[in-house]
Amino acid sequence: MTSKDHSNSFRHPLMFIMGAALALILVLPAHAALDDSNGAPSVTVGGGVAFGPLYEGSSRYAAFPSLKLKAVLPTEDWGTFTAAFPDGLRWDLPGLAPFGVALLIGYDQGRKERIHTLDGRDDYLKGMGNLDSTALVGAEAYWILPAGRLFVRGLQSSQNRHYGGESLGRTAYLEAGVATAYPLSSTLTLDSTLYGTWSNENDMMARFGVTAQQAARTRFDEYRPGGGMRDVTLKLGLTWQWQPQLALEGGIKTYALVADARDSPLTGEKVGAGAYLNALYRF
């Protein structure tokens, strides 16, 4: 079997995403801000609606509820503690500026074969079985620059995972990219994040693989991807501070799958996008 050359297959969406983000970063002035805590404790709650693919790579789109909870506790000697949904727990260690290190605890909800949406349940993955959820542990290193923040973060499941009648072991992935936040006015803020994701073989199997058992129960062929680059993602968000405690936020997320993720029988579209709109209240 000859190896496949993926270079041409994802060049155009990948270059479009990277070009758009780099152009945005270049036009931002040097005083772009990245910290919205203002050095004071805060709690933000909110919710709304999101629209996007059923899962990364799916050609089927649906509406989902969007929930947001975030509590930030800056301290003088111990750094900053953040608890957020759906992101998880974060501890930014003190005294390292302009560099930083954060310890992370997250949560991967897995994937159901019957996916819940605002319209009910979608059975496109019926027969695949359920991918068990797991806690994630990891860390992030970052460098704060005048025009943004460069970061590298890695997360690994806290336990072995099981899917399609097989033990996958511990899934792990690494993200590296740049984030910016730019105040357009006293009430409007534009956020952008561009990053690439590398997954180990177990994580790729959990997201894009099809075991022999799953192939026998579904219309999908057996597929076993290897570890490597998974996708390149661009997020753009706009926040309108309507009143001192009330805000509206909306944004889009677009991604391009690369390498083995593109060739999975579960992949209906190699480039996907989603959008969200939330109302927020900050205490």
C-alpha positions as CSV (number, residue, x, y, z in Angstrom):
1,M,0.0,0.0,0.0
2,T,1.5,3.3,-1.0
3,S,1.4,6.3,1.4
4,K,-0.9,9.2,0.7
5,D,0.3,12.7,0.1
6,H,-2.0,15.0,2.1
7,S,-0.1,18.2,1.2
8,N,-2.4,19.3,-1.6
9,S,-5.6,18.0,0.0
10,F,-5.6,20.5,2.9
11,R,-3.4,23.3,1.6
12,H,-6.2,25.7,0.7
13,P,-8.4,25.6,3.8
14,L,-5.3,25.5,6.0
15,M,-3.7,28.5,4.3
16,F,-7.0,30.4,4.4
17,I,-7.4,29.9,8.1
18,M,-3.8,30.8,8.9
19,G,-3.8,33.8,6.6
20,A,-7.0,35.2,8.1
21,A,-5.7,34.9,11.6
22,L,-2.3,36.3,10.9
23,A,-3.8,39.2,9.1
24,L,-6.0,39.9,12.1
25,I,-3.0,39.7,14.5
26,L,-0.9,42.0,12.3
27,V,-3.5,44.8,12.4
28,L,-3.9,44.7,16.2
29,P,-2.1,47.5,18.0
30,A,0.5,46.7,20.7
31,H,-1.9,47.4,23.6
32,A,-4.2,44.4,22.9
33,A,-5.4,43.0,26.3
34,L,-5.8,39.4,27.2
35,D,-6.9,39.4,30.8
36,D,-10.5,40.4,31.6
37,S,-10.3,39.8,35.4
38,N,-9.1,43.4,36.1
39,G,-7.3,42.0,39.1
40,A,-10.5,41.4,41.0
41,P,-12.5,38.2,41.7
42,S,-15.5,37.7,39.4
43,V,-18.2,35.2,38.6
44,T,-19.8,35.1,35.2
45,V,-22.9,33.0,34.2
46,G,-24.7,32.8,30.9
47,G,-26.2,30.8,28.2
48,G,-27.6,30.8,24.7
49,V,-27.5,28.6,21.6
50,A,-24.8,27.1,19.4
51,F,-25.0,25.7,15.9
52,G,-22.4,23.4,14.4
53,P,-21.5,19.9,13.3
54,L,-22.6,16.9,15.4
55,Y,-18.9,16.1,16.0
56,E,-15.7,17.3,14.4
57,G,-15.7,16.2,10.8
58,S,-19.4,15.5,10.6
59,S,-21.4,16.8,7.6
60,R,-24.6,16.9,9.7
61,Y,-25.3,20.1,11.6
62,A,-27.6,20.8,14.5
63,A,-28.4,23.4,17.2
64,F,-27.2,22.8,20.8
65,P,-27.7,24.6,24.1
66,S,-24.7,26.8,25.0
67,L,-23.9,27.2,28.7
68,K,-21.1,29.3,30.3
69,L,-19.9,29.5,33.9
70,K,-16.6,31.2,34.9
71,A,-15.2,32.1,38.3
72,V,-11.8,33.9,38.5
73,L,-9.9,34.4,41.8
74,P,-6.7,36.4,41.5
75,T,-4.4,36.3,44.5
76,E,-1.3,38.3,45.5
77,D,1.0,35.4,46.3
78,W,-0.5,32.2,44.7
79,G,-1.4,33.3,41.2
80,T,-4.8,33.1,39.6
81,F,-7.4,30.4,40.0
82,T,-10.1,29.9,37.4
83,A,-13.0,27.5,37.4
84,A,-15.0,27.4,34.1
85,F,-17.5,25.4,32.2
86,P,-16.9,23.7,29.9
87,D,-13.1,24.4,30.1
88,G,-12.4,23.1,33.6
89,L,-10.0,24.2,36.4
90,R,-6.9,26.3,35.8
91,W,-4.2,27.6,38.1
92,D,-1.8,30.2,36.7
93,L,1.3,30.2,38.7
94,P,2.7,33.5,39.9
95,G,5.9,35.5,39.3
96,L,6.8,34.4,35.8
97,A,5.7,37.3,33.5
98,P,6.0,37.7,30.6
99,F,6.1,33.9,30.6
100,G,3.5,31.8,32.4
101,V,2.7,28.3,33.4
102,A,-0.8,27.0,34.2
103,L,-1.9,23.7,35.6
104,L,-5.1,22.3,34.0
105,I,-7.8,19.9,35.0
106,G,-10.5,19.4,32.3
107,Y,-13.3,17.1,31.3
108,D,-13.9,15.2,28.1
109,Q,-17.6,14.2,27.9
110,G,-16.9,11.5,25.3
111,R,-19.4,10.8,22.6
112,K,-22.8,9.1,22.5
113,E,-24.0,7.1,19.6
114,R,-27.3,9.0,19.9
115,I,-26.2,12.7,20.1
116,H,-28.5,15.0,22.0
117,T,-29.5,18.2,20.1
118,L,-32.1,20.9,20.7
119,D,-34.3,19.0,18.2
120,G,-34.0,15.7,20.1
121,R,-31.5,12.9,19.3
122,D,-29.5,12.2,16.1
123,D,-28.9,8.5,15.3
124,Y,-26.2,8.9,12.6
125,L,-23.6,7.1,14.8
126,K,-26.0,4.4,15.9
127,G,-24.1,1.1,16.4
128,M,-20.8,2.9,17.3
129,G,-21.5,2.6,21.0
130,N,-20.7,5.3,23.6
131,L,-17.2,6.7,24.2
132,D,-16.8,6.9,28.0
133,S,-16.2,10.3,29.5
134,T,-13.0,11.1,31.5
135,A,-11.2,13.8,33.5
136,L,-8.2,15.4,31.8
137,V,-5.0,16.6,33.4
138,G,-2.3,18.7,31.8
139,A,-0.5,22.0,31.7
140,E,0.0,25.1,29.6
141,A,3.1,27.2,28.9
142,Y,2.6,30.7,27.4
143,W,4.5,33.8,26.5
144,I,2.7,37.2,26.6
145,L,3.7,39.5,23.7
146,P,2.5,43.0,22.9
147,A,0.2,41.8,20.2
148,G,-1.0,38.5,21.8
149,R,-0.2,35.4,23.7
150,L,1.7,32.4,22.3
151,F,0.7,29.1,24.1
152,V,1.4,25.4,24.1
153,R,-0.9,23.1,26.2
154,G,-1.2,19.4,26.6
155,L,-4.0,17.3,28.2
156,Q,-4.2,13.6,28.9
157,S,-7.1,11.4,30.1
158,S,-6.8,10.4,33.7
159,Q,-7.7,6.8,33.0
160,N,-7.8,4.3,30.2
161,R,-10.7,4.7,27.8
162,H,-12.8,2.1,26.1
163,Y,-14.6,2.4,22.8
164,G,-16.0,-0.1,20.2
165,G,-15.2,-3.1,22.3
166,E,-11.5,-2.2,22.7
167,S,-9.3,-0.5,25.3
168,L,-7.8,2.6,23.8
169,G,-5.5,3.4,26.7
170,R,-5.0,7.0,27.7
171,T,-5.9,9.6,25.1
172,A,-3.7,12.7,24.8
173,Y,-3.5,15.8,22.7
174,L,-1.3,18.9,22.3
175,E,-2.5,22.4,21.2
176,A,-0.1,25.2,20.1
177,G,-1.1,28.6,18.8
178,V,-1.7,32.3,19.4
179,A,-4.5,34.2,21.1
180,T,-5.3,37.9,21.0
181,A,-8.0,40.2,22.5
182,Y,-8.5,43.7,21.1
183,P,-10.9,46.4,22.5
184,L,-12.6,47.9,19.4
185,S,-14.3,50.4,21.7
186,S,-15.2,50.9,25.3
187,T,-18.0,48.3,24.9
188,L,-16.8,46.0,22.2
189,T,-13.9,43.4,22.4
190,L,-12.7,41.2,19.6
191,D,-11.0,37.9,20.5
192,S,-9.2,35.5,18.2
193,T,-7.4,32.2,18.7
194,L,-5.5,30.2,16.0
195,Y,-4.1,26.8,17.0
196,G,-3.1,23.5,15.6
197,T,-3.8,20.2,17.4
198,W,-1.7,17.0,17.6
199,S,-3.3,13.8,18.9
200,N,-1.7,10.6,20.0
201,E,-2.9,7.3,18.4
202,N,-5.4,6.7,21.2
203,D,-7.0,10.1,20.8
204,M,-7.2,9.8,17.0
205,M,-8.8,6.3,17.4
206,A,-11.4,7.7,19.9
207,R,-12.4,10.6,17.5
208,F,-11.9,9.1,14.0
209,G,-11.3,5.4,14.3
210,V,-13.7,2.5,13.6
211,T,-13.1,-0.8,15.3
212,A,-14.0,-4.2,13.8
213,Q,-16.9,-4.4,16.2
214,Q,-18.2,-1.0,15.2
215,A,-17.7,-1.8,11.5
216,A,-19.9,-4.9,11.9
217,R,-22.7,-2.9,13.5
218,T,-22.6,0.2,11.2
219,R,-22.1,1.2,7.6
220,F,-18.6,2.5,8.4
221,D,-15.5,0.5,7.3
222,E,-12.9,-0.4,9.8
223,Y,-10.3,2.4,10.2
224,R,-7.3,2.8,12.4
225,P,-5.6,6.2,12.2
226,G,-2.2,6.9,13.5
227,G,-1.1,9.6,15.8
228,G,-0.2,13.0,14.4
229,M,-1.6,16.4,13.4
230,R,-5.4,16.4,13.7
231,D,-6.6,19.8,12.7
232,V,-6.0,23.6,12.5
233,T,-8.7,25.7,14.2
234,L,-9.6,29.4,14.1
235,K,-11.9,31.0,16.7
236,L,-13.3,34.6,16.4
237,G,-15.5,36.1,19.1
238,L,-17.1,39.5,19.7
239,T,-18.3,40.7,23.2
240,W,-20.6,43.6,23.6
241,Q,-20.6,45.0,27.2
242,W,-24.3,46.1,27.1
243,Q,-24.3,47.2,30.8
244,P,-21.7,47.0,33.5
245,Q,-22.9,43.5,34.5
246,L,-24.7,42.4,31.3
247,A,-23.0,41.4,28.0
248,L,-23.7,39.6,24.8
249,E,-21.1,37.5,23.1
250,G,-21.1,35.7,19.7
251,G,-18.6,34.1,17.5
252,I,-17.6,31.5,15.0
253,K,-15.2,28.5,15.1
254,T,-13.8,27.0,11.9
255,Y,-11.5,24.1,11.5
256,A,-9.7,22.1,8.8
257,L,-8.9,18.4,9.4
258,V,-5.5,17.2,8.3
259,A,-3.7,13.9,7.8
260,D,-5.5,10.7,8.9
261,A,-8.4,12.6,10.3
262,R,-9.4,13.6,6.8
263,D,-9.6,10.0,5.6
264,S,-11.8,8.6,8.3
265,P,-15.1,7.1,7.2
266,L,-16.7,9.2,10.0
267,T,-15.5,12.4,8.2
268,G,-18.2,13.8,6.0
269,E,-16.6,17.3,5.6
270,K,-12.9,18.0,6.0
271,V,-13.6,21.7,6.7
272,G,-16.3,22.7,9.2
273,A,-17.6,25.7,11.1
274,G,-20.0,26.6,13.9
275,A,-21.4,29.7,15.6
276,Y,-22.7,30.6,19.1
277,L,-24.6,33.4,20.8
278,N,-24.7,33.9,24.6
279,A,-26.1,36.4,27.1
280,L,-23.8,36.8,30.1
281,Y,-24.2,38.2,33.6
282,R,-21.1,39.1,35.7
283,F,-21.2,39.4,39.5
